[in-house]
Amino acid sequence: MATKQVSGMIVAGAAIAVILANMEASDRAPAPARPGPDCAALSTDDIRAFFQHTPCRTLHRTAHTTTLDNGAVVAVSVIRVGFPTEQQAAAFQALHRIHGNGDIEPAALPTHPGLRYTALNYGSTRTGTTVTFAETEAISGTVDAPTLDAIAERAARR
């Protein structure tokens, strides 16, 4: 079976081309920017505490689904957080990358109310003062962890 390396991970077969094509077709425009106080209000645990001392400047949350070539459906949450300084953005990204430190509530998927993201399938990037992270979860069908990670990493770079 052919494989492809995506962000340091090996993803099986030709499925990666279909996954990436479906992601592009499924992309949605981000929600309007929200004022900083929403960052803390929409966060939990250590992430909320961080925002209480370091308010964010902008917050964009999106969620969509993508269907893979095997028929599996994957939920994709993308969150972009803007900060006044690059140092604050770097500190936030470092904290957020630690599993179990809390999270920002993802945008709801109307077709899948109550969906919970585990943060086990995660991708993150930082450009200047903006941190973008994505999480994915399989909603139906069979999807392996490397594929879910590849989708999350790709979504975080968009």
N, C-alpha and C positions, 0 to 999 in steps of 0.2 A: 504494500500500500504506500502511495506517495505521501510524503510529509512536507510541511513547510514550517520554517521557524518564524514565529511572530513574537516580537518583543522578548526574545530569549526563551520562548517556549516552542515545543514541537507540536504542531497541530496536524491531525491525520487527514490525508486524502485531499481530493478536489473539493471537499466540503468547505474549505476555508474561502475559496473564491465565491461560493454561493452565499456564505455567511456575510462576507464583506459587502457583496452586492445588495443583499437584503437589508443590511444596516443602512446603506446609503439611501435605499428606496424608502426606508421606514423613518428616516430622521424627521424630527419635528422642530419647529422654531422654538427657541427658549421662551419661557414665560417672561413677562416684563420684570425689570429689576425691582427688588423690594428694598426698603430702607434697612439699615443695619440692625435695628432692634429685632427684626424677624429672625435673624440668624440664631440668637440665643433662644428665642421662643420656640423655634423649630428644631432645637437640638437637645441631646441627652448627655448625661454624665459628664465626663471630662471635657468633651467638646463644648457643652453648654458653659461650663466654668471658664473655658478659654475665651469664649465670646463675651462673657460678662466682664472680662478685663481687657479684651482686645476686640472691640466691635468691628464687624465687617462693613465694607462699603456697599457691596452689591451681592445679591443672591439670585441665581437663576436655577430653577429645578425643572427637569423634563423627565418624562417616562414614556416609553413606547414598547411595542413588542416587535419581534422579528421571527419569521418562520424559516427554519433551516431546510435544507434539501431532503432530509429524512422525515419532514413533517413536524418535527419538534418545534414548540413555541417557546421563545425565550423573552423574558421581561428585561428591559434595559433602563436603568435609572442613571441620569447624568446630572451632576450638580456642579455649578461654577460659583466660586466664592471670590469676591474681590476685596482687597485690603488696601489701606492707605500706603503701606510700605512693602518692599520685597522681603524684608526681614520678618514681618508679621506673616506674610504668606508662607515663607519657608517654615516658620515655627508651627503654623497650623498644619501644613502638609506632613511634617514629621510626626506630630501628635496623631493626626487622623490615620496614618498608615499603620498604627499599632492596633491590632484587632482587639476589640473589647473595650475601647476607650469611649465609646459613644458614637453618635452619628448625627447627621442632619436628616430629618424626616424627608424621604423621597416624595416626589410628586405622585399623586394617586393615579392608578390605571383604572378608569371607569369600568373596563371589562373584567377586572380582577380585583374587586374591593377586598381589603384585608391582606393583600399580598405582603409578605415580610421578606426583606432582604437579609441574608446571613452575613454579608461582607466577606464571604469566603472566596468569591469570584469578583476581583477588584482590580481596577487600573487607576492610575493617578499621574497627572502632569502638572507642572507649574511653569507659567510664562510670566515673568515679571511679578506683578502684584496679584495675579489671578491663579487660583488653584482649581483644577477640574478633576473630578473623580467620577468613576462610573462603577456600578455594581450590576451584576446579572444574576438571574435565577431562572431555572427551567420551570416553565409552567406546565408543559405537557410533553410527552415523548421522552426519548433518551438523548441526553447531552452529557458528554464527559467534561470533567473539570478543566482540562487544558483548553477546550473549545470555549467554555464559559469565560475563562480568564482572557483568552484572545479577544473575544467580543468586548469585554470590559475595557481592556487596554486600548483597543482601537477606538471605542466610543470616547474614552478620556482624551484622546489626541485630536478629536474633531472640533 
